[in-house]
Amino acid sequence: MNDQTPFVVPCSERVSNLPPYVFATLFRMRDEAVAAGRDVIDLSVGNPDVRPAPAVLAALTGSLEDDSWNVHRYGTFNGLPRFREAIADWYFERFGVRIEPHTQSLPLIGSKEGLANLMRAYLNPGDAIILPSPCYPAYFGAAHLCEAEIFELKLREEDGFVPRLEDIPLDVAGRAKMLILNYPNNPTGGVVDLVFFAKAVDWCRKNRVMLVSDAAYTELGYDTENPPPSVLQVPGAFDVAVEFQSLSKSHNLAGWRVGFAVGAGEPIGVLAKLKSHVDFSLFGGIQMAAVAALKHGGQTVRDNRAQYLHRRNQMVAGYRKLGWQVPTPPATLYIWARIPRAWGDDDFAFVRDVFAKTGVLLSPGSGFGVHGRGYCRTSLVAPDAQIAKVMGLLEGAGFDWSR
Ligand SMILES: Cc1ncc(COP(=O)(O)O)c(C=O)c1O
């Protein structure tokens, strides 16, 4: 007789050793509250609440019926030549950096995908990767999946969240294959100039390390006289650096999954090779929409920047009125602040208590790395009226907000 005992095939150790993704945990908390009928205002994830530009929507829908090609078939592995050419044009217009479109750019199913696949393409088990800390949480899981050794390079508030490269121990530098930098920075809002990028390029060249620049927020710097730079503006940067861009925040396309990588032909080719085995690039209609966004989306980017600036000012003023002295970030759609003194370093307890009392969901700093402990992130993804409502709810909670 067959044995009918139920059984479970164990997943790989790589996956069973993965910690839960911080936002998956938060979403569970949120969804349970919503299912229980509670009003929730979710300021945890940087998930833009504004719709994409009409021209971008039209490019997608237009592609569906376009008789000159059949967008519904499999596309090409490395993305549409038109998208790659638009990437090169935009890089030149925005940063003055020349990219050879067909060998030095690669469309991605969101930059999260590209970052994880680049790690997979380069990191062997035991190789070290240097991550800024705090950082975008997806870096941790992607590095864990490669069984890489993670070194968390501390970003200090007193340094404007710019790392001290001299903090990297010599032995870690010796084992490291990648250094990730992310400016403007999630979650801290920190920015850097080309002087720092030149130092980082130099450090990577000396230590034979690939510099991965996650540039998802370059269009959300509030000092429009000094817009955030690309690392590729540094002379010689193509020898060591690969840069990732995202259309999620700049063009309100987070759910569409579209970004791209640029850099020297070698790493872009390696990433393209890996991807040809695991995906089939993005849907052509989304690529046509991305072309429209890069070519004609300047106004959307300016409107977004103005709107996030307005929300930032409203939120910072509101928190300070409560007695929570948060800093004013120079970029991004986030506010990063030490939690009020009453919670010590326990940022998860702070987030849980705020949520339980008010239905406002924030992100606990520990989810962004060991050096995020004791901090909290607010995403500016609610319209003015909702931000005013949030402030009323927080005031009504009766907490002591002082730091
Ligand atoms: C620093 C950083 N990099 C990359 C991403 C991923 O963006 P995408 O939507 O392009 O995958 C995010 C998303 O929040 C981010 O904050």
PDBQT file of the ligand as one rigid body, heavy atoms in Angstrom, charges set to zero:
ROOT
HETATM    1  C1  LIG A 501      17.334  52.451  -2.978  1.00  0.00    +0.000 C 
HETATM    2  C2  LIG A 501      16.383  51.684  -3.825  1.00  0.00    +0.000 A 
HETATM    3  N1  LIG A 501      16.855  50.976  -4.832  1.00  0.00    +0.000 NA
HETATM    4  C3  LIG A 501      16.067  50.266  -5.622  1.00  0.00    +0.000 A 
HETATM    5  C4  LIG A 501      14.694  50.226  -5.403  1.00  0.00    +0.000 A 
HETATM    6  C5  LIG A 501      13.854  49.363  -6.270  1.00  0.00    +0.000 C 
HETATM    7  O1  LIG A 501      13.197  50.064  -7.222  1.00  0.00    +0.000 OA
HETATM    8  P1  LIG A 501      12.462  49.336  -8.423  1.00  0.00    +0.000 P 
HETATM    9  O2  LIG A 501      11.015  49.650  -8.231  1.00  0.00    +0.000 OA
HETATM   10  O3  LIG A 501      13.051  49.939  -9.651  1.00  0.00    +0.000 OA
HETATM   11  O4  LIG A 501      12.734  47.878  -8.331  1.00  0.00    +0.000 OA
HETATM   12  C6  LIG A 501      14.141  50.947  -4.355  1.00  0.00    +0.000 A 
HETATM   13  C7  LIG A 501      12.715  50.890  -4.086  1.00  0.00    +0.000 C 
HETATM   14  O5  LIG A 501      12.203  51.361  -3.121  1.00  0.00    +0.000 OA
HETATM   15  C8  LIG A 501      15.012  51.695  -3.538  1.00  0.00    +0.000 A 
HETATM   16  O6  LIG A 501      14.561  52.397  -2.501  1.00  0.00    +0.000 OA
ENDROOT
TORSDOF 0
